[in-house]
Amino acid sequence: MCVGKVYILESVKNARVKIGTTSNDPDDRKTFVQRLWRGDIGKCQICLERHPVLQSGLMPLHGRFSPHHRLQREEEFSHYRLVSGSCFGSLRPPIEIDASAAKLYLNDLKNIRDEKKGTERGSLTRRINNFEKKIEQSNAFNPIWDKWETRVIYHTDEGYKVEQLTHTELEHYKDNLAPIQEIFCCSVREASQAVERVLERLGILEQSRREFIEPNENMIEYNTPDKKSAVFECVMCKSQWVGLTFERNSCKKCNTHLFSRCLRYI
């Protein structure tokens, strides 16, 4: 009996697919991907750890700020003060929404690196490269509101190996600016063909089982919710405006797609 599952998820409106593997229910992974894509779970601007985003659109209190992360120019972060010994990214927007704190921290890391040598300098360089990549992704993060659906599941004992080789097969389709890893700009058919080529190359195509998932017509259509007029407030500058719920309301003053909080319906 095959215990591993290689799954293909699809977001039709975004024209994207995600290929992953799990030994559990792929629907659990689909729910997690849905929350990541909608911004319900975000990455801290400083420690880059994922946490559920608060209703206000900010990161919760998390972690303790280690000496490695401590800023040399803390006066520049007077409004990013240390809260109860937590990470400096606590109570700030996730990096997918606003990267202003990450950019300041990035500059500080570069200054520290100039004073280091050897392995410590190499470690800081890797961290800087990672931060630059995350900041670039945050600038491009503006996905269309849509639900993700499980389209195909391959039952196989070599799930991890099949997943990795399939990612290599589809490397030229990879969306490097997506906020989630393993996202590809191709159709479900192309992704499915890539998985089967890998299974055949490994000699386990006959032992694997393919399962197509039919769309559930009774499911809530997350991409067509009822929209209401409401008053929103920017979590950064506190400016207010009128918009529609279930849309990515941007603050015109901050000129960025920050998460807003709904104050009241009109």
N, C-alpha and C positions, 0 to 999 in steps of 0.2 A: 504493500500500500504506500503510495506516494504521500509524504508528509509535508513537503514544501510546495509553495505556490508562487508562480511568477505571474503578476497581474499587470494589466494594461488599463489605466484610467484615461478618460477623455473629458476635456472641456471644449464643447463644440464652438461656443462663441469666441473663445480665445484661440481656437485652432491649435491646441496643444494636447500632447499625451504625456503621461508619466508611466514609467516602467519600474517596477520594484519587485521585491520578494518578501514573503512572510511565511511563517509556519502557522499563523492564526487566521482569523477571518479577514479577507481583504477589505471588507466593508469598514473595518476599524481603521485601516490605513486611509481609506477614502475620506472618512470623517475628519481625520487628522489633517490631510491635505486640504480639505475644504476650509478648515479653520485657519490654516497657514495662508492660503490664497486670499481669504477675505480679510486677513489682518487680525483675527481673533487671538492669534498667537504671534508674538513678535520677538525680535532679537534686541538685546540691550545694546546701546551705543558704545559701551565701554568694555564689558566683559564678553559680549557677543553670545551670551547664553539665551536660550529661548524660554519665555514665560508667557502665560495667558495675560493678555492686555486687559487692564482695568476698564470699567465702563466709561471712564473719563478719557480713554485713549492713551493713557500713560502706562509705563511699566510699573509693576508692583515693587515693594521693597524686597530686595533679594541680596544674598551673599554678603560677605565682608570684604571691604576694599583692601586688598593686600598691598604691601609696600611696593611691589613690582608695578602696580597700577598708579601709585600716588603721583600726582602732577607736581612738577617743579613750580609752575606758575598758578598756584591755587587761587590767587586774587582774580584771575581771569574767569574762574569758575565760581564766583561768589553766588551766582544764581543757580549753580549746580552743586550746592553745598552737600556735604556728607550727612546723610540722614540716618541717625541712630547706628552709625558704624556700617551702614549698608553701602553697596556699590554706588558710585557716582551716577550711574545710569538709572537708578531708582527714581520713580516719579517723573521720568522724562519720556517723551515719545520714543517708540521703537525705531531702530535705525532704518527700517523700511519706509518710515514716514518722514522722519526728520533726522539729518545726520550732522547737525551743527555742533553738537558736543563731540561727536566722533572726529570731526575735522580738526577741532582744537586739540584733542588728545593725540591725533595723528601727527600734528606739527610738533607736539611736545616729544613724542617718541623719536622723531627724526633728530631733534636736538640732542636727546640722550644718546642716540646711536653714534653721533659724531664723536662722542667722548669715550666710546667703548672700543675694545679690540677683541680679536679671536672669536671664540664660540659665543660669547655674550652678544657681540655685534651681529653675528649670523642669526642668532635667535630673534633679536630685535628686527632685523631685516625681514625675516619671515612673517613676523607679526605685522609689520608695516605693510607688506605686500597684501596680506589678508585684509587689513583695514581698507586699503585702497580699493580692493575688489568689492567689498561690502558697500562702500560709499558709492561706487559706480553703479552697483545694482540698485541702491536706494533711489538714485536719480532717475532710474528707468522704471521704477515700480509703479505701474498704473494699470493693473489688470481690469478687464471687463468683468462686471458682476455676472457670474455664471456658476452653476453647480457642476461638480465633477461626478462622472458615472463610471462604474466598473464595466468594462466592455468584454474583456477576454481574460480567462484564468488558465494557466498551464500548470497542471499538477505534475511535479517531478521532484525526485530526491536531490537533484543538483541545482536547486533554486538559486543559490548565491552565485555559482559559477556561470549559470545561464544569464543571470541578470548582468553581471559584469561584462561578459562577452557581447551581449546585446547592446549595451551602452557603447562599446567600441564600434560595433557595426553601424550604429546610428550617430556616430560622432559628428558628422557633417550636418546633422539636423539639430544639434544641441542648442538650446536657448541659454546662452551664458549669462544673460541679464535677468533671468527669472529669479524670483525670491526663494524658490525651492529647487533643490537639486534633482537631477534625473528628469528634467522637463525637455521635451523634444517637439520641434515644429514639423510634425508629419502626421499622416492619417493613422487610424487604428489598423488599417490593412497593411500599411508599410511596416508598422511596429510589429504586427503579428507575423509577417513574413520574415522579419529579422530574427525574431525569437525562434521560429521553426528552422531557419538556416543554422542557427547555433545548435539547436537540439540535434539536427541531422549530423552536423560536424562532430558532435560529441558521441554520436552513435546511440542516442537515447530517445530518438523521436518516436519509435514504436512503443517504447515503454511509458511514454508520457501521455497524459490525457488532456485534451483541449475542451474548455467549457466556455460557450458563448453566453453572455448575460443579456437577457432581453430587458429593455427599458420598462420600468414599473410605472404604469399610467396613473396609479393611485398615489404616487409620491408627491410631496409638496414641491411645486415648481419654484425653486429658490431664485431662478433668474427672472421671474415675473411676479414679484411680490406687490401687494397693495401699497401704493405710495401716498404719503400724507404730507401736507404743508406743515412746516414746523420752524421754530426759531432755534438756530444753532449757535454755539459759542466755540471760539478757537481755544484750545487748551494751552496755547502759548501766549498770545497777546490779549486774550479775553475779548476780542471784538466779536460782534454778533451779526447775524444775517439770517434771511429767510431762505429756506431751501426745501427740497423734498427728501423724505426718508428713503433709505435703501439706495442712495446715490452717494458717490464720493464727493462730499462737500468740501471745497477748498476755500481756505481763508485768503481773500484778495490782498489783505495787508501783508501777510507773511509770504504770499506768492508761492505757496507750496501745498501739496495735497495732504495736509495734516488730518489726522482723525479729529472729528469734532464731536461734541456731545450735544444731544438734543435737550433743550431746556423745557420746551412745551410745544404742544400741537396748536395749530391755528384753526 
